[in-house]
Every structure is written in C-alpha cells, then in structure tokens.
Amino acid sequence: MWILASAALLIALAALVFAVLALRRLSLTRRASSAEALPQDVYGLRQEVAALRAEARDALRHLAVVRYDAFGDMGGHLSWSVALLDDSGHGVVLTSIHGRSDSRTYAKSISAWSCEQQLSPEEQEAIEHARP
C-alpha cells in the first residue's frame, strides 16, 4: 500500500513541476508580448494628447469679469465687462452698461490681445486679467 502512495506522491510532484514550468513560460510570453505592444500604445496616447492640446488652443479658456459703476450716481456695480479669449488672445469682450432707465450691451472682437475699436478702461482691465 505504501508503494502505491509513494507512486502517487511522485506523480503529483512531477505534475507540480510541469505546472510551474508551464506557468513560467506563459508569464515570459505575456511579458514579451506586452513589452512589444507598449511602444505602440505610448505612441497612440502621445498622438491623442497632441490632438487634445491643439483643440484646447482654440477654446475660449481665459475668462475675466470686471464689475463697476458706469455712472457716479448709481451703486451696486451693476455694469460689467467680460473677456473670453483663447491661448492666442483671440476672442470677444462683452460689456453691459446699466443705467437708471435702460441697459446696453456691447461686443468687441479681440485679436492677438488687442482690439481695432477703442476699449474702455474696464474692458482693457478684463483683457489683462484674462491674459495667462
């Protein structure tokens, strides 16, 4: 009986050795294939990041708001100017002037951090605060 048990033990040990060797080969194969695929993945990710950065340059991401009293007899800073600009300084300045009986809103196009039209001090301040 003990001979049969010894034989079963030897067969189990041999199976264990073969299983460990098979796992090592499989592990080495997986490492080699993932190491070869890694540069392609990194290259693809770099392309995606570059594309996202190019898109973000044109986004109106620089914003500044200046609130003020347009008239001396008014209070509460109800008038405002807001600058919405991209990385190159292209965008728009919106201004709303609040008076006692009416409000007026103006839009001025901004190109390369400057404007062809004359800017009010508040509009210029909004552009300067929006500049990174």
Wavefront OBJ file of the C-alpha trace (Angstrom):
o trace
v 0.000 0.000 0.000
v 2.790 2.378 0.864
v 4.291 1.701 -2.602
v 1.072 2.879 -4.212
v 1.031 6.009 -2.038
v 4.691 6.729 -2.881
v 3.990 6.361 -6.587
v 1.005 8.725 -6.330
v 3.184 11.243 -4.476
v 5.894 11.076 -7.163
v 3.302 11.577 -9.917
v 1.836 14.578 -8.054
v 5.302 16.126 -7.600
v 6.073 15.632 -11.305
v 2.748 17.258 -12.242
v 3.546 20.173 -9.925
v 6.981 20.674 -11.525
v 5.461 20.619 -15.031
v 2.747 23.105 -13.964
v 5.319 25.522 -12.520
v 7.424 25.328 -15.690
v 4.356 25.913 -17.878
v 3.364 28.961 -15.802
v 6.862 30.420 -16.108
v 6.809 30.026 -19.901
v 3.367 31.611 -20.092
v 4.486 34.501 -17.899
v 7.578 35.134 -20.051
v 5.484 35.030 -23.231
v 2.999 37.555 -21.823
v 5.771 39.891 -20.697
v 7.390 39.810 -24.129
v 4.119 40.490 -25.958
v 3.109 43.334 -23.617
v 6.576 44.873 -23.880
v 6.322 44.830 -27.670
v 2.826 46.380 -27.612
v 3.774 49.121 -25.167
v 5.556 51.451 -27.622
v 2.535 51.385 -29.958
v 0.238 52.230 -27.052
v 2.505 55.062 -25.908
v 2.748 56.421 -29.444
v -1.044 56.371 -29.794
v -1.511 58.118 -26.454
v 1.002 60.805 -27.393
v -0.911 61.462 -30.616
v -4.175 61.777 -28.690
v -2.636 64.182 -26.177
v -1.225 66.319 -29.011
v -4.633 66.419 -30.710
v -6.324 67.458 -27.463
v -3.766 70.202 -26.882
v -4.315 71.518 -30.422
v -8.079 71.632 -29.798
v -7.617 73.356 -26.451
v -5.612 76.194 -28.020
v -8.733 77.403 -29.819
v -11.001 77.031 -26.790
v -12.145 80.187 -25.025
v -10.493 79.229 -21.743
v -9.226 82.565 -20.482
v -12.010 84.447 -18.769
v -12.140 87.559 -16.616
v -15.024 89.666 -15.345
v -14.779 93.291 -14.193
v -17.782 94.775 -12.404
v -18.114 98.515 -11.928
v -20.426 101.517 -11.619
v -20.719 103.115 -15.054
v -22.313 106.265 -13.654
v -21.408 108.143 -10.485
v -24.966 108.305 -9.178
v -25.501 104.521 -9.475
v -24.289 101.920 -6.993
v -24.071 98.158 -6.737
v -21.569 97.506 -9.531
v -24.340 96.544 -11.971
v -22.262 97.216 -15.099
v -19.725 94.630 -16.207
v -17.189 93.665 -18.848
v -16.193 90.071 -19.521
v -13.286 88.900 -21.684
v -13.477 85.425 -23.297
v -10.187 84.580 -25.000
v -8.200 81.611 -26.323
v -4.479 80.954 -25.858
v -3.558 83.320 -28.719
v -5.619 86.192 -27.344
v -8.422 85.860 -29.894
v -11.990 86.143 -28.677
v -14.503 88.720 -27.545
v -15.152 91.296 -24.849
v -18.774 91.700 -23.810
v -19.847 94.807 -21.895
v -23.155 95.627 -20.288
v -23.705 99.159 -19.044
v -26.564 99.510 -16.595
v -28.263 102.902 -16.228
v -31.325 104.081 -14.329
v -33.751 103.614 -17.212
v -32.005 101.198 -19.539
v -29.128 98.798 -20.089
v -26.949 98.465 -23.157
v -24.771 95.556 -24.181
v -21.752 95.738 -26.482
v -19.481 93.127 -28.051
v -15.997 93.826 -29.356
v -13.808 91.377 -31.240
v -10.331 90.798 -29.831
v -7.405 89.624 -31.937
v -3.944 88.946 -30.502
v -4.856 90.593 -27.180
v -5.883 93.889 -28.818
v -8.922 95.438 -30.466
v -9.396 97.652 -33.519
v -12.084 99.622 -31.679
v -11.316 101.754 -28.683
v -11.640 99.861 -25.425
v -12.908 101.289 -22.172
v -10.580 101.047 -19.174
v -12.781 98.279 -17.743
v -12.664 96.285 -20.986
v -8.884 96.659 -21.106
v -8.690 95.544 -17.467
v -10.782 92.447 -18.253
v -8.420 91.530 -21.109
v -5.370 91.992 -18.891
v -6.881 89.834 -16.128
v -7.735 87.104 -18.666
v -4.191 87.003 -20.035
v -2.293 83.989 -18.637
l 1 2 3 4 5 6 7 8 9 10 11 12 13 14 15 16 17 18 19 20 21 22 23 24 25 26 27 28 29 30 31 32 33 34 35 36 37 38 39 40 41 42 43 44 45 46 47 48 49 50 51 52 53 54 55 56 57 58 59 60 61 62 63 64 65 66 67 68 69 70 71 72 73 74 75 76 77 78 79 80 81 82 83 84 85 86 87 88 89 90 91 92 93 94 95 96 97 98 99 100 101 102 103 104 105 106 107 108 109 110 111 112 113 114 115 116 117 118 119 120 121 122 123 124 125 126 127 128 129 130 131 132
